[in-house]
Amino acid sequence: RAPPAPATRSPTFSAG
């Protein structure tokens, strides 16, 4: 499990 990355540069938010 990876650490909580910032929402500004998140891989999950990158698609959005």
PDB file with one MODEL, atoms N, CA, C and O in Angstrom:
MODEL        1
ATOM      1  N   ARG A   1       0.847  -1.213   0.000  1.00  0.00           N
ATOM      2  CA  ARG A   1       0.000   0.000   0.000  1.00  0.00           C
ATOM      3  C   ARG A   1       0.877   1.255   0.000  1.00  0.00           C
ATOM      4  O   ARG A   1       1.711   1.449   0.884  1.00  0.00           O
ATOM      5  N   ALA A   2       0.673   2.080  -0.989  1.00  0.00           N
ATOM      6  CA  ALA A   2       1.472   3.312  -1.108  1.00  0.00           C
ATOM      7  C   ALA A   2       0.963   4.382  -0.143  1.00  0.00           C
ATOM      8  O   ALA A   2      -0.190   4.351   0.285  1.00  0.00           O
ATOM      9  N   PRO A   3       1.841   5.325   0.191  1.00  0.00           N
ATOM     10  CA  PRO A   3       1.477   6.415   1.113  1.00  0.00           C
ATOM     11  C   PRO A   3       0.466   7.367   0.486  1.00  0.00           C
ATOM     12  O   PRO A   3       0.376   7.444  -0.740  1.00  0.00           O
ATOM     13  N   PRO A   4      -0.298   8.094   1.302  1.00  0.00           N
ATOM     14  CA  PRO A   4      -1.306   9.040   0.805  1.00  0.00           C
ATOM     15  C   PRO A   4      -0.672  10.213   0.066  1.00  0.00           C
ATOM     16  O   PRO A   4      -0.134  11.134   0.679  1.00  0.00           O
ATOM     17  N   ALA A   5      -0.746  10.161  -1.262  1.00  0.00           N
ATOM     18  CA  ALA A   5      -0.153  11.239  -2.073  1.00  0.00           C
ATOM     19  C   ALA A   5      -1.079  12.452  -2.108  1.00  0.00           C
ATOM     20  O   ALA A   5      -2.282  12.321  -1.880  1.00  0.00           O
ATOM     21  N   PRO A   6      -0.525  13.632  -2.392  1.00  0.00           N
ATOM     22  CA  PRO A   6      -1.327  14.860  -2.456  1.00  0.00           C
ATOM     23  C   PRO A   6      -2.343  14.820  -3.609  1.00  0.00           C
ATOM     24  O   PRO A   6      -2.038  14.324  -4.693  1.00  0.00           O
ATOM     25  N   ALA A   7      -3.523  15.334  -3.371  1.00  0.00           N
ATOM     26  CA  ALA A   7      -4.585  15.327  -4.383  1.00  0.00           C
ATOM     27  C   ALA A   7      -4.198  16.164  -5.602  1.00  0.00           C
ATOM     28  O   ALA A   7      -4.769  16.015  -6.682  1.00  0.00           O
ATOM     29  N   THR A   8      -3.216  17.047  -5.408  1.00  0.00           N
ATOM     30  CA  THR A   8      -2.782  17.920  -6.505  1.00  0.00           C
ATOM     31  C   THR A   8      -2.026  17.106  -7.564  1.00  0.00           C
ATOM     32  O   THR A   8      -2.082  17.420  -8.753  1.00  0.00           O
ATOM     33  N   ARG A   9      -1.321  16.062  -7.121  1.00  0.00           N
ATOM     34  CA  ARG A   9      -0.545  15.232  -8.042  1.00  0.00           C
ATOM     35  C   ARG A   9      -0.836  13.755  -7.778  1.00  0.00           C
ATOM     36  O   ARG A   9       0.083  12.947  -7.648  1.00  0.00           O
ATOM     37  N   SER A  10      -2.112  13.416  -7.702  1.00  0.00           N
ATOM     38  CA  SER A  10      -2.504  12.045  -7.429  1.00  0.00           C
ATOM     39  C   SER A  10      -2.761  11.284  -8.736  1.00  0.00           C
ATOM     40  O   SER A  10      -3.363  11.820  -9.666  1.00  0.00           O
ATOM     41  N   PRO A  11      -2.302  10.040  -8.795  1.00  0.00           N
ATOM     42  CA  PRO A  11      -2.517   9.223 -10.007  1.00  0.00           C
ATOM     43  C   PRO A  11      -4.002   8.986 -10.268  1.00  0.00           C
ATOM     44  O   PRO A  11      -4.428   8.835 -11.413  1.00  0.00           O
ATOM     45  N   THR A  12      -4.776   8.956  -9.195  1.00  0.00           N
ATOM     46  CA  THR A  12      -6.214   8.737  -9.336  1.00  0.00           C
ATOM     47  C   THR A  12      -6.898  10.005  -9.844  1.00  0.00           C
ATOM     48  O   THR A  12      -7.865   9.934 -10.602  1.00  0.00           O
ATOM     49  N   PHE A  13      -6.390  11.168  -9.420  1.00  0.00           N
ATOM     50  CA  PHE A  13      -6.975  12.443  -9.830  1.00  0.00           C
ATOM     51  C   PHE A  13      -6.441  12.873 -11.202  1.00  0.00           C
ATOM     52  O   PHE A  13      -7.007  13.745 -11.860  1.00  0.00           O
ATOM     53  N   SER A  14      -5.334  12.236 -11.615  1.00  0.00           N
ATOM     54  CA  SER A  14      -4.720  12.601 -12.898  1.00  0.00           C
ATOM     55  C   SER A  14      -5.679  12.299 -14.054  1.00  0.00           C
ATOM     56  O   SER A  14      -5.747  13.042 -15.033  1.00  0.00           O
ATOM     57  N   ALA A  15      -6.418  11.193 -13.917  1.00  0.00           N
ATOM     58  CA  ALA A  15      -7.340  10.808 -14.972  1.00  0.00           C
ATOM     59  C   ALA A  15      -8.530  11.773 -15.029  1.00  0.00           C
ATOM     60  O   ALA A  15      -9.110  12.006 -16.090  1.00  0.00           O
ATOM     61  N   GLY A  16      -8.874  12.321 -13.880  1.00  0.00           N
ATOM     62  CA  GLY A  16     -10.007  13.229 -13.798  1.00  0.00           C
ATOM     63  C   GLY A  16      -9.591  14.614 -14.227  1.00  0.00           C
ATOM     64  O   GLY A  16     -10.410  15.532 -14.229  1.00  0.00           O
TER      65      GLY A  16
ENDMDL
END
